[in-house]
Amino acid sequence: MHFLPQSIDQYAEEHSQAEPQLLAALNRETHQKVLQPRMLSGHFQGRVLSMLSKLIRPQHILEIGTYTGYSALCLMEGIQENGSLHTIDKNEELYDLQRKYFDKSGWGTQMHQHVGKALEIIPQLEEKFDLVFIDADKRNYLNYFEIILPKMNKGGIILSDNVLWSGKVVEELKAGDKDTEVLLAYNKKLATEDRVETVLLPIRDGLTVTRVL
Ligand SMILES: C[S@@+](CC[C@H](N)C(=O)[O-])C[C@H]1O[C@@H](n2cnc3c(N)ncnc32)[C@H](O)[C@@H]1O
């Protein structure tokens, strides 16, 4: 979902850093071979993730929802030397494609893939994280927040994608729409929770930046 006129979206993309070649190739291969390629962050949001990561300079990154690995590679652009990224996806069919591009990037040994349900895998991770990107099943966003918070360093940043949910968060809630219901509660929690401070950026489908106090 894009909230801005297409011409403005296009202008913003054209006046941001060009998409690196490796990411353009992954973008193409995802569109050719993988179902639901719209899930991939894409050029503009990818540059936003890359820039945020470069500003944060994280040592340890956690990503929930790898898909084909596009956003993981964007986040790696800001990683400290010898830092690591753990990325989780329940879809094992995506593993080989992720690995192919992680290895081509030169960061392959620092990027750790986990296959399974994020809520089961996160408790097994020992790192304290400086940057977390939440981009998986919306109905677990509140659960992810609670399970991640004790594993964050002070000053660490949690990025949450799709928080505007194609605008459904400002429409009348439809009966049975559990995803929107959880996102409404999640957005409210992040805005009012005193353990963090938050700004919701209306970028693409909504990207929240949350800083751990
Ligand atoms: C929107 S895509 C991620 C896109 C990716 N971050 C990017 O920007 O290129 C969401 C992914 O979350 C995964 N997923 C959904 N529910 C999950 C869960 N409970 N645990 C782990 N992964 C999950 C899906 O398999 C899917 O690949």
The ligand as an SDF file (V2000), in Angstrom:
LIG
                    3D

 27 29  0  0  0  0  0  0  0  0999 V2000
    6.6500   -9.4990    4.8440 C   0  0  0  0  0  0  0  0  0  0  0  0
    7.6140  -10.9470    4.7630 S   0  0  0  0  0  0  0  0  0  0  0  0
    9.2020  -10.3740    5.2690 C   0  0  0  0  0  0  0  0  0  0  0  0
    9.8460   -9.4920    4.2340 C   0  0  0  0  0  0  0  0  0  0  0  0
   11.3060   -9.1610    4.4670 C   0  0  0  0  0  0  0  0  0  0  0  0
   11.5310   -8.6690    5.8220 N   0  0  0  0  0  0  0  0  0  0  0  0
   11.7630   -8.1130    3.4750 C   0  0  0  0  0  0  0  0  0  0  0  0
   11.5200   -6.9470    3.7270 O   0  0  0  0  0  0  0  0  0  0  0  0
   12.3100   -8.4660    2.4260 O   0  0  0  0  0  0  0  0  0  0  0  0
    7.0600  -11.8560    6.1730 C   0  0  0  0  0  0  0  0  0  0  0  0
    7.7520  -13.1940    6.4100 C   0  0  0  0  0  0  0  0  0  0  0  0
    7.4140  -13.6060    7.7410 O   0  0  0  0  0  0  0  0  0  0  0  0
    7.3580  -15.0100    7.7710 C   0  0  0  0  0  0  0  0  0  0  0  0
    6.5720  -15.4050    8.9580 N   0  0  0  0  0  0  0  0  0  0  0  0
    5.2340  -15.2620    9.1480 C   0  0  0  0  0  0  0  0  0  0  0  0
    4.8820  -15.7020   10.3690 N   0  0  0  0  0  0  0  0  0  0  0  0
    6.0200  -16.1210   10.9780 C   0  0  0  0  0  0  0  0  0  0  0  0
    6.3280  -16.6730   12.2580 C   0  0  0  0  0  0  0  0  0  0  0  0
    5.3680  -16.8870   13.1670 N   0  0  0  0  0  0  0  0  0  0  0  0
    7.6060  -16.9780   12.5450 N   0  0  0  0  0  0  0  0  0  0  0  0
    8.5910  -16.7690   11.6290 C   0  0  0  0  0  0  0  0  0  0  0  0
    8.3620  -16.2470   10.3940 N   0  0  0  0  0  0  0  0  0  0  0  0
    7.1020  -15.9320   10.0740 C   0  0  0  0  0  0  0  0  0  0  0  0
    6.7340  -15.3840    6.4230 C   0  0  0  0  0  0  0  0  0  0  0  0
    7.0850  -16.7100    6.0600 O   0  0  0  0  0  0  0  0  0  0  0  0
    7.3160  -14.3140    5.4870 C   0  0  0  0  0  0  0  0  0  0  0  0
    8.4290  -14.8220    4.7650 O   0  0  0  0  0  0  0  0  0  0  0  0
  1  2  1  0
  2  3  1  0
  2 10  1  0
  3  4  1  0
  4  5  1  0
  5  6  1  0
  5  7  1  0
  7  8  2  0
  7  9  1  0
 10 11  1  0
 11 12  1  0
 11 26  1  0
 12 13  1  0
 13 14  1  0
 13 24  1  0
 14 15  1  0
 14 23  1  0
 15 16  2  0
 16 17  1  0
 17 18  1  0
 17 23  2  0
 18 19  1  0
 18 20  2  0
 20 21  1  0
 21 22  2  0
 22 23  1  0
 24 25  1  0
 24 26  1  0
 26 27  1  0
M  CHG  2   2   1   9  -1
M  END
$$$$
